[in-house]
Amino acid sequence: MMSTSRQNRRRFLQQSLSLTAAAASTPLWLESRVKADDAPASKNDRPILGSIGLGGRGTHIATQASRFGDIVAVCDVDREHAENAREKFGGKAEIFEDFHKLIDRNDIEAVTIGTPDHWHTAVALAALHAGKDVYCEKPLTLTIDEGKAIRKAVKETGRVFQVGTQQRSDGRFRLACEMVRNGWLGKLQKVTVTLPDSTLTGGPFENKPVPSNLNWDFWLGQAPAVAYCPERCHYTFRWWYEYSGGVMTDWGAHHMDIAHWAMGMEDSGPRTVHGHAKLPHIENGYNTPKYFTIDCEYPNDVQLRVQIGDNGVLFEGEEGRVFVNRGKIMGAPVKKFLDQYSMDERPSDWKLLVKSDNHMGNFFDCIKSRETPVSDVASHHRTISACHLCNISMRLGRKLQWDAVKEQCVGDSEANAMLSRDQRSPYQWS
């Protein structure tokens, strides 16, 4: 990423505000097709890639992408992350600190984004308007208004954008959602989304000198300027509200997405959200809640509860229950289904969801076909909006009424003010 010089800061602001680069022309390799579960067999089939944000998860998704394309550039504000990634991908990739410079490379056709959450929007918007296809880790955004901006940019640019909610490419989750949609549980009455007890607690933490390999001001980006402490960045950024949304967005982005997929909430959301939590108030300490209960009401009188416990999603209907997580799918309706069909078979009159068995492969398939990927921006924006509303309700300590058409809280100016965040200059994305 970029240096802290005044010239580069001015360039950052100008590029973030304008975002006017024309969409790239169709690449030559688009003429051939790659199967979703196989790496391309020929160099001519491999798109040119750049990877932005290369911590643990960022390197993981870049590694997956490298099966389908050639990574020629890597970018991270932590020089050690960038150098380690370059070595992992053959030792020849160009290293950048400023992601704009990576995006400026005309040969790069697609990017992976594995930055902390508060950087997703700025990087994604710059990439989209420069004509790049995008694979971005979940959760898509830091705020609801950021999701509106990315959704608009995807529509305007026509680029392919896959969100890293890989549970949509897991046959167990797809089967559970299809069973709900096809009435195998009868009328859906209740959904319980259970997130893992993974939130870290602690603080106050000691501020320390910034490591020589880290551009701390750029890492903070649009977030408030604060002194460096190791607990704020890299993996543990998740437990700071300034940069993320705690487990509610970290795991909620996955399980709430499955709940929405089953309920058909691709362009809608909850009617009401009421969160109950004890927020930590520790100076210079983790500030997202560890335990909470959130009750939501959805259209068709479906009640949805979010809680901490046995990681997974439980669907309850008038005629049965189905529980699903990354290890299992179970319940009487599942047994009944599997007595007649295999996991990959469906009844002839079945209403099907998009099938994907490889999340990154689906992204590259869609780059070539120009089809919408299995985890698209529009539907994930609605999912993460619900997660953000849960956090807003917990922080305000009251019930919210949500107008899913206007995407506004009804009669609550304080809650509506939290649909966006103040952005520190010169790192604004809007």
C-alpha positions in Angstrom: 0.0 0.0 0.0 1.1 3.6 0.0 3.6 5.8 1.9 2.6 8.5 4.3 4.0 11.4 2.2 1.7 14.3 1.5 1.9 13.7 -2.3 0.7 10.1 -2.0 -2.0 11.1 0.5 -3.3 13.7 -2.0 -3.2 11.1 -4.7 -5.1 8.6 -2.5 -7.9 11.1 -1.8 -8.2 12.1 -5.5 -8.4 8.5 -6.6 -10.8 7.5 -3.9 -13.2 10.3 -4.7 -13.1 10.1 -8.4 -13.1 6.3 -9.1 -13.6 7.0 -12.8 -11.4 4.6 -14.6 -13.1 2.9 -17.5 -14.1 -0.8 -17.3 -11.5 -3.1 -18.8 -12.0 -4.8 -22.2 -12.8 -8.5 -22.3 -9.6 -10.4 -21.8 -8.4 -12.9 -24.4 -8.5 -15.9 -22.0 -12.3 -15.3 -21.7 -12.9 -17.4 -24.8 -12.1 -20.7 -23.0 -14.1 -22.2 -20.1 -12.7 -23.7 -16.8 -14.6 -26.2 -14.7 -15.4 -24.8 -11.2 -13.6 -27.7 -9.4 -10.5 -27.9 -11.6 -7.6 -25.6 -12.1 -7.1 -24.5 -15.8 -5.0 -26.9 -17.8 -3.3 -24.3 -20.0 -1.4 -21.1 -19.3 -3.6 -19.4 -21.9 -6.6 -20.1 -19.6 -5.2 -18.3 -16.6 -6.2 -14.7 -15.8 -3.7 -12.2 -14.4 -4.3 -11.6 -10.7 -3.4 -9.1 -7.9 -3.9 -9.9 -4.3 -4.6 -7.1 -1.7 -4.3 -7.8 2.0 -2.2 -10.8 2.8 -2.5 -11.7 6.4 -3.6 -15.2 7.3 -7.0 -15.2 5.6 -5.9 -13.0 2.7 -3.0 -15.4 1.9 -5.5 -18.3 2.1 -7.9 -16.9 -0.5 -4.9 -15.8 -2.7 -3.6 -19.4 -2.5 -7.0 -20.7 -3.7 -7.1 -18.1 -6.5 -3.6 -19.1 -7.6 -5.0 -22.5 -8.7 -7.0 -20.6 -11.4 -4.8 -17.6 -12.3 -1.3 -16.1 -12.1 -0.6 -13.7 -9.2 1.7 -11.1 -10.6 1.3 -8.5 -7.8 0.8 -8.5 -4.0 -0.1 -5.6 -1.7 -0.1 -5.1 2.0 0.7 -2.3 4.5 2.8 -4.9 6.4 5.9 -5.5 4.3 6.5 -8.9 5.9 3.1 -10.1 4.8 3.8 -8.9 1.3 7.2 -10.5 1.1 6.0 -13.8 2.5 3.2 -13.9 0.0 5.6 -13.1 -2.9 7.8 -16.1 -1.9 4.7 -18.3 -1.6 3.6 -17.4 -5.1 6.9 -18.0 -6.9 9.1 -15.1 -5.8 8.4 -12.9 -8.8 5.2 -10.9 -7.9 5.6 -7.1 -7.7 5.2 -5.8 -4.2 3.0 -2.7 -3.4 2.1 -0.9 -0.3 -0.5 1.3 -2.1 -3.3 -0.8 -3.5 -4.0 1.9 -6.1 -0.7 1.2 -7.8 -1.5 -2.5 -8.0 -4.9 -1.7 -9.5 -3.3 0.7 -12.0 -1.6 -2.2 -13.6 -3.5 -2.7 -16.9 -2.6 -6.4 -17.2 -4.4 -7.3 -13.9 -7.8 -8.6 -14.6 -9.1 -9.6 -11.2 -8.1 -9.1 -7.6 -8.6 -10.8 -4.2 -9.3 -8.6 -1.2 -8.3 -10.0 2.2 -7.8 -6.7 4.1 -9.4 -6.0 7.5 -13.1 -5.2 7.2 -12.8 -1.4 7.4 -10.8 -1.4 4.1 -13.0 -3.6 2.0 -15.2 -0.8 0.5 -12.4 1.6 -0.5 -10.4 -1.2 -2.2 -13.4 -2.8 -3.8 -14.7 0.4 -5.3 -11.3 1.3 -6.7 -11.0 -2.1 -8.3 -14.5 -2.2 -9.7 -14.2 1.2 -11.3 -10.8 0.2 -12.7 -12.5 -2.7 -14.5 -11.3 -5.5 -12.3 -13.4 -8.5 -11.2 -13.3 -8.9 -7.4 -13.3 -11.7 -4.8 -13.6 -10.1 -1.4 -13.6 -11.7 2.0 -16.6 -11.5 4.2 -18.0 -9.5 5.9 -18.4 -7.3 2.8 -18.6 -4.0 4.6 -18.1 -2.1 7.8 -21.5 -0.3 7.5 -24.8 -0.6 5.7 -24.2 2.5 3.6 -20.9 1.0 2.3 -22.9 -2.0 1.0 -25.2 0.3 -0.9 -22.1 1.9 -2.6 -20.6 -1.4 -3.6 -24.0 -2.7 -4.9 -24.3 0.4 -7.0 -20.8 0.1 -8.4 -21.3 -3.5 -9.3 -24.4 -2.6 -11.2 -22.8 0.3 -13.0 -19.6 -1.5 -14.0 -20.9 -4.9 -14.7 -18.0 -6.6 -13.0 -18.1 -10.0 -11.4 -18.0 -9.8 -7.6 -17.9 -12.9 -5.4 -18.2 -12.5 -1.6 -16.2 -15.0 0.5 -19.2 -16.6 2.2 -18.1 -20.1 1.2 -20.9 -21.9 2.9 -23.0 -21.2 -0.2 -20.6 -23.6 -1.9 -21.2 -26.4 0.6 -23.8 -29.0 -0.4 -25.1 -29.4 3.2 -26.1 -25.7 3.4 -27.6 -25.7 -0.1 -29.7 -28.8 0.7 -31.0 -27.2 4.0 -32.0 -24.0 2.2 -33.7 -25.9 -0.7 -35.6 -28.0 1.8 -37.0 -24.9 3.5 -37.8 -23.3 0.1 -39.5 -26.4 -1.2 -41.7 -26.9 1.9 -40.2 -30.0 3.4 -40.5 -28.4 6.8 -44.0 -27.1 6.2 -44.5 -23.4 6.9 -41.3 -22.0 8.3 -41.8 -20.6 11.8 -38.5 -20.0 13.5 -34.8 -19.8 12.6 -32.1 -19.9 15.3 -28.7 -18.7 14.2 -26.0 -19.8 16.7 -22.6 -18.2 16.5 -19.5 -19.7 18.2 -18.1 -18.5 21.5 -15.0 -17.0 19.8 -14.9 -13.3 20.8 -11.8 -12.4 22.7 -12.0 -10.2 25.8 -9.3 -8.1 27.4 -7.6 -4.8 27.9 -6.4 -2.2 28.5 -3.6 -3.0 26.2 -0.2 -1.4 26.2 0.6 0.9 23.3 4.0 0.1 21.7 6.3 1.5 19.0 5.1 0.8 15.4 7.0 -2.0 13.8 9.3 -0.9 11.0 7.6 -3.2 8.6 4.1 -1.8 9.2 2.5 1.4 7.9 0.2 2.0 10.8 -1.5 5.2 9.6 -2.5 3.5 6.4 -3.6 0.3 8.3 -6.0 2.6 10.3 -7.3 4.2 7.1 -10.7 5.7 7.6 -10.9 4.7 11.2 -9.9 7.2 14.0 -6.2 7.8 14.6 -4.9 6.0 17.6 -1.6 4.8 19.0 -0.4 1.4 17.9 -0.9 -1.7 20.0 -0.5 -5.2 18.5 -4.0 -6.3 19.7 -5.7 -3.8 17.3 -4.4 -5.3 14.1 -4.0 -8.5 12.1 -6.2 -11.3 13.3 -7.6 -9.6 16.4 -8.9 -6.5 14.6 -12.2 -8.5 14.6 -12.9 -7.6 18.2 -12.7 -3.8 17.7 -15.9 -2.0 16.6 -13.7 0.6 14.9 -12.6 -2.0 12.3 -15.2 -4.7 12.3 -18.3 -5.9 14.1 -17.2 -8.7 16.4 -18.5 -12.2 16.0 -21.9 -10.8 14.8 -20.3 -9.9 11.5 -17.4 -12.3 11.6 -19.5 -15.5 11.8 -22.9 -13.8 11.4 -21.9 -13.0 7.8 -21.9 -16.8 7.2 -24.9 -18.1 9.2 -27.2 -15.1 8.7 -26.4 -15.5 5.0 -27.7 -19.1 5.1 -30.8 -18.0 7.0 -31.5 -15.3 4.4 -30.8 -17.8 1.5 -33.4 -20.2 2.9 -36.0 -17.5 3.6 -35.5 -15.9 0.2 -34.4 -12.6 1.6 -32.0 -11.7 -1.3 -33.6 -8.3 -1.6 -35.2 -7.8 1.8 -34.5 -8.1 5.5 -35.9 -8.1 9.0 -38.9 -6.0 10.1 -37.7 -5.6 13.6 -34.4 -6.2 15.4 -34.0 -6.2 19.2 -30.5 -7.0 20.6 -29.6 -7.7 24.2 -25.9 -7.5 25.2 -23.5 -6.2 27.9 -21.0 -4.1 26.0 -17.4 -4.1 27.2 -16.2 -0.6 28.2 -12.4 -1.0 28.7 -10.2 1.8 27.6 -7.9 0.6 24.8 -9.5 -2.9 25.0 -11.7 -5.2 22.9 -15.1 -3.5 22.6 -17.4 -6.0 20.9 -19.7 -8.1 23.1 -18.9 -11.8 23.8 -22.4 -12.9 24.7 -25.7 -11.6 23.4 -29.2 -12.6 22.3 -30.9 -10.9 19.4 -34.6 -11.4 18.4 -35.7 -10.5 14.8 -39.0 -10.6 13.1 -39.0 -11.3 9.3 -41.7 -11.3 6.7 -44.3 -14.1 6.9 -44.1 -13.9 10.7 -40.8 -15.9 10.8 -39.0 -15.4 14.1 -35.2 -15.4 14.0 -33.0 -15.5 17.0 -29.2 -15.0 17.1 -27.3 -16.4 20.0 -24.0 -17.8 21.1 -23.5 -21.5 21.5 -23.5 -24.6 19.2 -22.3 -23.2 15.9 -24.9 -23.6 13.2 -28.4 -22.8 11.9 -31.6 -24.4 13.0 -34.8 -24.2 10.8 -38.1 -25.0 12.4 -41.3 -25.5 10.5 -44.8 -26.8 11.2 -43.7 -30.3 10.0 -40.1 -30.6 11.2 -36.7 -29.2 12.0 -33.4 -29.1 10.2 -30.0 -28.3 11.8 -27.0 -27.6 9.6 -23.4 -26.5 10.1 -20.0 -27.2 8.4 -19.9 -30.7 9.7 -23.4 -32.0 9.4 -27.0 -31.7 8.3 -29.6 -33.5 10.5 -33.3 -33.7 11.3 -36.3 -35.9 10.5 -37.0 -34.1 7.1 -33.3 -34.7 6.1 -33.6 -38.5 6.9 -36.9 -38.6 4.9 -35.2 -36.9 2.0 -32.1 -39.1 2.0 -34.2 -42.2 2.2 -35.4 -41.3 -1.3 -32.5 -39.3 -2.8 -28.7 -38.8 -2.5 -27.2 -35.5 -1.5 -26.8 -34.6 -5.1 -30.2 -35.7 -6.3 -33.3 -33.6 -6.4 -37.0 -34.2 -7.1 -38.1 -33.3 -10.6 -40.3 -30.4 -9.4 -37.7 -29.1 -7.0 -37.0 -25.3 -6.9 -33.2 -25.2 -7.2 -30.7 -22.7 -5.8 -27.4 -22.0 -7.6 -25.1 -25.0 -7.3 -21.5 -24.5 -6.5 -19.1 -27.0 -5.1 -16.0 -24.8 -5.2 -16.4 -21.2 -4.1 -13.2 -19.8 -5.7 -13.9 -21.9 -8.8 -17.3 -20.5 -9.1 -15.8 -17.0 -9.1 -13.5 -17.9 -12.0 -16.3 -19.7 -13.8 -18.4 -16.5 -13.6 -15.5 -14.3 -14.8 -15.6 -16.3 -18.0 -19.4 -16.7 -18.3 -20.2 -13.2 -16.9 -22.9 -14.8 -14.9 -23.7 -13.8 -11.3 -21.7 -15.8 -8.7 -23.3 -17.9 -6.0 -22.5 -15.3 -3.3 -23.4 -12.0 -5.0 -23.1 -8.5 -3.7 -26.8 -7.7 -3.7 -27.8 -10.6 -1.6 -24.8 -10.4 0.8 -25.5 -6.7 1.3 -28.9 -7.7 2.7 -27.3 -10.3 4.9 -24.6 -8.0 6.3 -27.2 -5.2 6.7 -29.1 -7.5 9.1 -25.8 -8.2 11.0 -25.1 -4.5 11.2 -28.6 -3.8 12.5 -28.1 -6.4 15.2 -24.9 -4.6 16.3 -26.6 -1.2 16.2 -29.5 -2.5 18.3 -27.1 -4.0 20.8 -25.2 -0.7 21.1 -28.3 1.4 21.4 -30.0 -1.0 23.7 -33.4 -0.9 22.0 -35.6 -2.4 19.4 -35.3 -1.2 15.8 -37.9 -1.1 13.1 -36.4 -1.6 9.7 -37.9 -0.5 6.4 -36.2 -2.9 4.0 -37.4 -1.0 0.9 -36.1 2.4 2.0 -33.2 0.7 3.9 -33.8 3.0 6.9 -34.8 2.6 10.5 -38.3 3.9 11.1 -38.5 7.0 13.3 -35.0 6.6 14.7 -32.5 9.2 13.6 -29.9 8.0 16.1 -29.9 4.5 14.6 -30.0 5.9 11.0 -26.9 7.9 11.8 -25.1 4.6 12.5 -25.8 3.3 9.0 -22.5 5.0 8.1 -19.3 6.1 9.9 -17.2 9.2 9.9 -14.2 8.7 7.6 -10.8 10.1 8.5 -9.1 12.2 5.9 -7.4 11.5 3.5 -8.7 7.9 3.5 -12.3 8.6 2.5 -13.9 6.3 0.0 -16.7 8.8 -0.7 
